[in-house]
């Protein structure tokens, strides 16, 4: 069983990264908050904590092994805990984790169902179920250090992670789908420019060429 993967980050795609370890390139699925952080490290050596699962239909006898990557063991542990909530499987959990783990855990701990419904795929009923299942189990995650600290992955263009997260949600709130929001953010962040707030990011995205 693979628990950690270290190698050269070759590519970051819509929902995954390609990591080269010796002659082998691994496909590693990434939650959105991890994917955006990794975008600024293409060509560098990265280390990811790994969760494995089998995807497919047991009735068809075709199960495909998948790897899911996280910046550290704490994020991986939270993901596994999130998957224990009724009716939230691996794929739904991956889609939902667009914000840093610390923020999600804090919302669960303070029983903020309205905030949790801002996560993709989490409706009011799911939010209440997440709170009921996890509110007594997430204290240590709510107390995690900021992901922009020295031990966490740097955000692309040195933009604070919370600014990127808020800009991503702002783009979806005006009608963009997740893929369009990711693409627009990636274009402005790859330029290497620093942004001090969400408004600066949005102005750069919508600026006329």
Secondary structure as a PSIPRED ss2 file (coil, helix, strand):
# PSIPRED VFORMAT (PSIPRED V4.0)

   1 X C   1.000  0.000  0.000
   2 X C   1.000  0.000  0.000
   3 X C   1.000  0.000  0.000
   4 X E   0.000  0.000  1.000
   5 X E   0.000  0.000  1.000
   6 X E   0.000  0.000  1.000
   7 X E   0.000  0.000  1.000
   8 X E   0.000  0.000  1.000
   9 X E   0.000  0.000  1.000
  10 X E   0.000  0.000  1.000
  11 X E   0.000  0.000  1.000
  12 X E   0.000  0.000  1.000
  13 X C   1.000  0.000  0.000
  14 X C   1.000  0.000  0.000
  15 X C   1.000  0.000  0.000
  16 X E   0.000  0.000  1.000
  17 X E   0.000  0.000  1.000
  18 X E   0.000  0.000  1.000
  19 X E   0.000  0.000  1.000
  20 X E   0.000  0.000  1.000
  21 X E   0.000  0.000  1.000
  22 X C   1.000  0.000  0.000
  23 X C   1.000  0.000  0.000
  24 X E   0.000  0.000  1.000
  25 X E   0.000  0.000  1.000
  26 X E   0.000  0.000  1.000
  27 X E   0.000  0.000  1.000
  28 X E   0.000  0.000  1.000
  29 X E   0.000  0.000  1.000
  30 X E   0.000  0.000  1.000
  31 X C   1.000  0.000  0.000
  32 X H   0.000  1.000  0.000
  33 X H   0.000  1.000  0.000
  34 X H   0.000  1.000  0.000
  35 X H   0.000  1.000  0.000
  36 X H   0.000  1.000  0.000
  37 X H   0.000  1.000  0.000
  38 X H   0.000  1.000  0.000
  39 X H   0.000  1.000  0.000
  40 X H   0.000  1.000  0.000
  41 X H   0.000  1.000  0.000
  42 X C   1.000  0.000  0.000
  43 X C   1.000  0.000  0.000
  44 X C   1.000  0.000  0.000
  45 X E   0.000  0.000  1.000
  46 X E   0.000  0.000  1.000
  47 X E   0.000  0.000  1.000
  48 X E   0.000  0.000  1.000
  49 X E   0.000  0.000  1.000
  50 X E   0.000  0.000  1.000
  51 X E   0.000  0.000  1.000
  52 X E   0.000  0.000  1.000
  53 X E   0.000  0.000  1.000
  54 X E   0.000  0.000  1.000
  55 X E   0.000  0.000  1.000
  56 X E   0.000  0.000  1.000
  57 X E   0.000  0.000  1.000
  58 X H   0.000  1.000  0.000
  59 X H   0.000  1.000  0.000
  60 X H   0.000  1.000  0.000
  61 X C   1.000  0.000  0.000
  62 X E   0.000  0.000  1.000
  63 X E   0.000  0.000  1.000
  64 X E   0.000  0.000  1.000
  65 X E   0.000  0.000  1.000
  66 X E   0.000  0.000  1.000
  67 X E   0.000  0.000  1.000
  68 X E   0.000  0.000  1.000
  69 X E   0.000  0.000  1.000
  70 X E   0.000  0.000  1.000
  71 X C   1.000  0.000  0.000
  72 X C   1.000  0.000  0.000
  73 X H   0.000  1.000  0.000
  74 X H   0.000  1.000  0.000
  75 X H   0.000  1.000  0.000
  76 X H   0.000  1.000  0.000
  77 X H   0.000  1.000  0.000
  78 X H   0.000  1.000  0.000
  79 X H   0.000  1.000  0.000
  80 X H   0.000  1.000  0.000
  81 X H   0.000  1.000  0.000
  82 X H   0.000  1.000  0.000
  83 X C   1.000  0.000  0.000
  84 X C   1.000  0.000  0.000
  85 X C   1.000  0.000  0.000
  86 X C   1.000  0.000  0.000
  87 X C   1.000  0.000  0.000
  88 X C   1.000  0.000  0.000
  89 X C   1.000  0.000  0.000
  90 X H   0.000  1.000  0.000
  91 X H   0.000  1.000  0.000
  92 X H   0.000  1.000  0.000
  93 X H   0.000  1.000  0.000
  94 X H   0.000  1.000  0.000
  95 X H   0.000  1.000  0.000
  96 X H   0.000  1.000  0.000
  97 X C   1.000  0.000  0.000
  98 X C   1.000  0.000  0.000
  99 X C   1.000  0.000  0.000
 100 X C   1.000  0.000  0.000
 101 X H   0.000  1.000  0.000
 102 X H   0.000  1.000  0.000
 103 X H   0.000  1.000  0.000
 104 X H   0.000  1.000  0.000
 105 X H   0.000  1.000  0.000
 106 X H   0.000  1.000  0.000
 107 X H   0.000  1.000  0.000
 108 X H   0.000  1.000  0.000
 109 X H   0.000  1.000  0.000
 110 X C   1.000  0.000  0.000
 111 X C   1.000  0.000  0.000
 112 X C   1.000  0.000  0.000
 113 X H   0.000  1.000  0.000
 114 X H   0.000  1.000  0.000
 115 X H   0.000  1.000  0.000
 116 X H   0.000  1.000  0.000
 117 X C   1.000  0.000  0.000
 118 X C   1.000  0.000  0.000
 119 X C   1.000  0.000  0.000
 120 X C   1.000  0.000  0.000
 121 X C   1.000  0.000  0.000
 122 X C   1.000  0.000  0.000
 123 X C   1.000  0.000  0.000
 124 X H   0.000  1.000  0.000
 125 X H   0.000  1.000  0.000
 126 X H   0.000  1.000  0.000
 127 X H   0.000  1.000  0.000
 128 X H   0.000  1.000  0.000
 129 X H   0.000  1.000  0.000
 130 X H   0.000  1.000  0.000
 131 X H   0.000  1.000  0.000
 132 X H   0.000  1.000  0.000
 133 X H   0.000  1.000  0.000
 134 X H   0.000  1.000  0.000
 135 X C   1.000  0.000  0.000
 136 X C   1.000  0.000  0.000
 137 X C   1.000  0.000  0.000
 138 X C   1.000  0.000  0.000
 139 X H   0.000  1.000  0.000
 140 X H   0.000  1.000  0.000
 141 X H   0.000  1.000  0.000
 142 X H   0.000  1.000  0.000
 143 X C   1.000  0.000  0.000
 144 X C   1.000  0.000  0.000
 145 X C   1.000  0.000  0.000
 146 X C   1.000  0.000  0.000
 147 X C   1.000  0.000  0.000
 148 X C   1.000  0.000  0.000
 149 X C   1.000  0.000  0.000
 150 X C   1.000  0.000  0.000
 151 X C   1.000  0.000  0.000
 152 X C   1.000  0.000  0.000
 153 X C   1.000  0.000  0.000
 154 X C   1.000  0.000  0.000
 155 X C   1.000  0.000  0.000
 156 X H   0.000  1.000  0.000
 157 X H   0.000  1.000  0.000
 158 X H   0.000  1.000  0.000
 159 X C   1.000  0.000  0.000
 160 X C   1.000  0.000  0.000
 161 X H   0.000  1.000  0.000
 162 X H   0.000  1.000  0.000
 163 X H   0.000  1.000  0.000
 164 X H   0.000  1.000  0.000
 165 X H   0.000  1.000  0.000
 166 X H   0.000  1.000  0.000
 167 X H   0.000  1.000  0.000
 168 X H   0.000  1.000  0.000
 169 X H   0.000  1.000  0.000
 170 X H   0.000  1.000  0.000
 171 X H   0.000  1.000  0.000
 172 X H   0.000  1.000  0.000
 173 X H   0.000  1.000  0.000
 174 X C   1.000  0.000  0.000
 175 X C   1.000  0.000  0.000
 176 X C   1.000  0.000  0.000
 177 X C   1.000  0.000  0.000
 178 X H   0.000  1.000  0.000
 179 X H   0.000  1.000  0.000
 180 X H   0.000  1.000  0.000
 181 X H   0.000  1.000  0.000
 182 X H   0.000  1.000  0.000
 183 X H   0.000  1.000  0.000
 184 X H   0.000  1.000  0.000
 185 X H   0.000  1.000  0.000
 186 X H   0.000  1.000  0.000
 187 X H   0.000  1.000  0.000
 188 X H   0.000  1.000  0.000
 189 X H   0.000  1.000  0.000
 190 X C   1.000  0.000  0.000
 191 X C   1.000  0.000  0.000
 192 X C   1.000  0.000  0.000
 193 X C   1.000  0.000  0.000
 194 X C   1.000  0.000  0.000
 195 X C   1.000  0.000  0.000
 196 X C   1.000  0.000  0.000
 197 X C   1.000  0.000  0.000
 198 X H   0.000  1.000  0.000
 199 X H   0.000  1.000  0.000
 200 X H   0.000  1.000  0.000
 201 X H   0.000  1.000  0.000
 202 X H   0.000  1.000  0.000
 203 X H   0.000  1.000  0.000
 204 X H   0.000  1.000  0.000
 205 X H   0.000  1.000  0.000
 206 X H   0.000  1.000  0.000
 207 X C   1.000  0.000  0.000
 208 X C   1.000  0.000  0.000
 209 X C   1.000  0.000  0.000
